[in-house]
Amino acid sequence: MTTSSFEYFAPTTLGEAQTLLSQYGGDAKIVAGGHSLIPTMKIRLAEPKYLIDLGRISELSYIREQEGGIAIGAMTTYYQIESSSTVRSRYLALAEASGEVADMQVRNKGTIGGSLAHADPAADLPAVILALEGQISLASSGGQRTLVADDFLVDTFSTALGDDEIIAEIRIPALPANTGGSYKKFGNKASHFAIVGVSAIVTMSGGTCQRVRIGITGAGPRAVRGRSAEAVLEGKEPTGSNLAQASEQAAQGIDFLGDIHASEEYRAHLTRVFTRRALEEAISRAR
Ligand SMILES: Cc1cc2nc3c(=O)[nH]c(=O)nc-3n(C[C@H](O)[C@H](O)[C@H](O)COP(=O)(O)OP(=O)(O)OC[C@H]3O[C@@H](n4cnc5c(N)ncnc54)[C@H](O)[C@@H]3O)c2cc1C
């Protein structure tokens, strides 16, 4: 199938894109890498009258150090993230998750902003951005606002983005010393989307897990923080029994999806197993 007809704009500045979006609002769609939007348009699930392509806005593509953490422009591709020495040296889990998305073609075009805005429940990056307590900066002609990822992601394919807002930047705060991170996923063999993916970011102090952050994707209708699992492990030594308790807890409170790829029970099982693996790797890297 082909898309329905639309008018195409290719602004070269964020300001121009904001003006276009405020002009056409709900009738317009932003296109970034196009790897989720274009297939959706081809099956006519989306029929925007106006398409605003961010591809020529170079000011939205960067990775830079900022306030002890890093700032990533929304149009930065998965490939740029996975191959960035800044990201690899400071936020290895984010680089690894980017490197596990789909295939080289998708990673060369797909963007961090598109991944977050699309809010696919099986997308990889949301798990890591949640565990890193990332912040999403939204720009509109009315101004800017910043939301933590947990407030930005609302439901399946649903976010807090307003019709006139563009994701401009993703900010990842500084991590304490002795922190290690990991992203482990059980991927769909064809698309590589996460059937379940878990990111753990752990700070060690002596032999104790001082700070634990867990993000889980693929398991339920949206990517979530594994807060009760985090609470089980914080302040404790990572003994086999404490890790088992935390992993068990990670599956609590998730409304597991069941489909042709995995039943609800299997996704619950994968959540426990991959939480344990992500925690173990994060702890060993923190040490
Ligand atoms: C074959 C295939 C396999 C895939 N496998 C995986 C996988 O293993 N893991 C994974 O995580 N993903 C996977 N994906 C999805 C891929 O990661 C997409 O690139 C991503 O979901 C969307 O990014 P994009 O830049 O292509 O966005 P687009 O498709 O251009 O846009 C997606 C949505 O986000 C909106 N949007 C985009 N950018 C912005 C912005 N800056 N501000 C506001 N709204 C915006 C658009 O309006 C649209 O609604 C796969 C896709 C394909 C085609």
Ligand as a Chemical Component Dictionary entry (heavy atoms), coordinates in Angstrom:
data_LIG
# 
_chem_comp.id                   LIG 
_chem_comp.type                 NON-POLYMER 
_chem_comp.pdbx_formal_charge   0 
_chem_comp.three_letter_code    LIG 
# 
loop_
_chem_comp_atom.comp_id 
_chem_comp_atom.atom_id 
_chem_comp_atom.alt_atom_id 
_chem_comp_atom.type_symbol 
_chem_comp_atom.charge 
_chem_comp_atom.model_Cartn_x 
_chem_comp_atom.model_Cartn_y 
_chem_comp_atom.model_Cartn_z 
_chem_comp_atom.pdbx_ordinal 
LIG C1  C1  C 0 12.455 -3.644 10.646 1  
LIG C2  C2  C 0 12.451 -2.812 11.893 2  
LIG C3  C3  C 0 12.951 -3.344 13.055 3  
LIG C4  C4  C 0 12.956 -2.591 14.234 4  
LIG N1  N1  N 0 13.489 -3.159 15.368 5  
LIG C5  C5  C 0 13.588 -2.396 16.482 6  
LIG C6  C6  C 0 14.236 -2.917 17.652 7  
LIG O1  O1  O 0 14.789 -4.016 17.686 8  
LIG N2  N2  N 0 14.262 -2.120 18.759 9  
LIG C7  C7  C 0 13.714 -0.856 18.760 10 
LIG O2  O2  O 0 13.778 -0.185 19.787 11 
LIG N3  N3  N 0 13.120 -0.352 17.671 12 
LIG C8  C8  C 0 13.044 -1.078 16.535 13 
LIG N4  N4  N 0 12.459 -0.541 15.415 14 
LIG C9  C9  C 0 11.858 0.816  15.469 15 
LIG C10 C10 C 0 12.942 1.841  15.181 16 
LIG O3  O3  O 0 13.761 1.897  16.291 17 
LIG C11 C11 C 0 12.387 3.240  14.877 18 
LIG O4  O4  O 0 13.475 3.913  14.292 19 
LIG C12 C12 C 0 11.912 4.066  16.044 20 
LIG O5  O5  O 0 10.857 3.459  16.705 21 
LIG C13 C13 C 0 11.376 5.413  15.579 22 
LIG O6  O6  O 0 12.429 6.265  15.294 23 
LIG P1  P1  P 0 12.429 7.104  13.979 24 
LIG O7  O7  O 0 13.502 8.111  14.140 25 
LIG O8  O8  O 0 12.478 6.206  12.809 26 
LIG O9  O9  O 0 11.008 7.880  14.082 27 
LIG P2  P2  P 0 9.853  8.102  13.003 28 
LIG O10 O10 O 0 9.395  6.818  12.450 29 
LIG O11 O11 O 0 10.238 9.164  12.051 30 
LIG O12 O12 O 0 8.731  8.703  13.976 31 
LIG C14 C14 C 0 8.076  7.872  14.927 32 
LIG C15 C15 C 0 7.058  8.739  15.699 33 
LIG O13 O13 O 0 7.722  9.664  16.528 34 
LIG C16 C16 C 0 7.365  11.016 16.187 35 
LIG N5  N5  N 0 8.609  11.784 16.309 36 
LIG C17 C17 C 0 9.829  11.459 15.781 37 
LIG N6  N6  N 0 10.762 12.327 16.197 38 
LIG C18 C18 C 0 10.120 13.230 16.982 39 
LIG C19 C19 C 0 10.563 14.385 17.718 40 
LIG N7  N7  N 0 11.854 14.761 17.750 41 
LIG N8  N8  N 0 9.633  15.056 18.413 42 
LIG C20 C20 C 0 8.342  14.682 18.408 43 
LIG N9  N9  N 0 7.862  13.608 17.758 44 
LIG C21 C21 C 0 8.750  12.889 17.052 45 
LIG C22 C22 C 0 6.796  10.946 14.771 46 
LIG O14 O14 O 0 5.864  11.971 14.537 47 
LIG C23 C23 C 0 6.134  9.576  14.790 48 
LIG O15 O15 O 0 4.871  9.649  15.412 49 
LIG C24 C24 C 0 12.436 -1.272 14.236 50 
LIG C25 C25 C 0 11.926 -0.730 13.053 51 
LIG C26 C26 C 0 11.943 -1.468 11.893 52 
LIG C27 C27 C 0 11.423 -0.859 10.622 53 
# 
loop_
_chem_comp_bond.comp_id 
_chem_comp_bond.atom_id_1 
_chem_comp_bond.atom_id_2 
_chem_comp_bond.value_order 
_chem_comp_bond.pdbx_ordinal 
LIG C1  C2  SING 1  
LIG C2  C3  SING 2  
LIG C2  C26 DOUB 3  
LIG C3  C4  DOUB 4  
LIG C4  N1  SING 5  
LIG C4  C24 SING 6  
LIG N1  C5  DOUB 7  
LIG C5  C6  SING 8  
LIG C5  C8  SING 9  
LIG C6  O1  DOUB 10 
LIG C6  N2  SING 11 
LIG N2  C7  SING 12 
LIG C7  O2  DOUB 13 
LIG C7  N3  SING 14 
LIG N3  C8  DOUB 15 
LIG C8  N4  SING 16 
LIG N4  C9  SING 17 
LIG N4  C24 SING 18 
LIG C9  C10 SING 19 
LIG C10 O3  SING 20 
LIG C10 C11 SING 21 
LIG C11 O4  SING 22 
LIG C11 C12 SING 23 
LIG C12 O5  SING 24 
LIG C12 C13 SING 25 
LIG C13 O6  SING 26 
LIG O6  P1  SING 27 
LIG P1  O7  DOUB 28 
LIG P1  O8  SING 29 
LIG P1  O9  SING 30 
LIG O9  P2  SING 31 
LIG P2  O10 DOUB 32 
LIG P2  O11 SING 33 
LIG P2  O12 SING 34 
LIG O12 C14 SING 35 
LIG C14 C15 SING 36 
LIG C15 O13 SING 37 
LIG C15 C23 SING 38 
LIG O13 C16 SING 39 
LIG C16 N5  SING 40 
LIG C16 C22 SING 41 
LIG N5  C17 SING 42 
LIG N5  C21 SING 43 
LIG C17 N6  DOUB 44 
LIG N6  C18 SING 45 
LIG C18 C19 SING 46 
LIG C18 C21 DOUB 47 
LIG C19 N7  SING 48 
LIG C19 N8  DOUB 49 
LIG N8  C20 SING 50 
LIG C20 N9  DOUB 51 
LIG N9  C21 SING 52 
LIG C22 O14 SING 53 
LIG C22 C23 SING 54 
LIG C23 O15 SING 55 
LIG C24 C25 DOUB 56 
LIG C25 C26 SING 57 
LIG C26 C27 SING 58 
# 
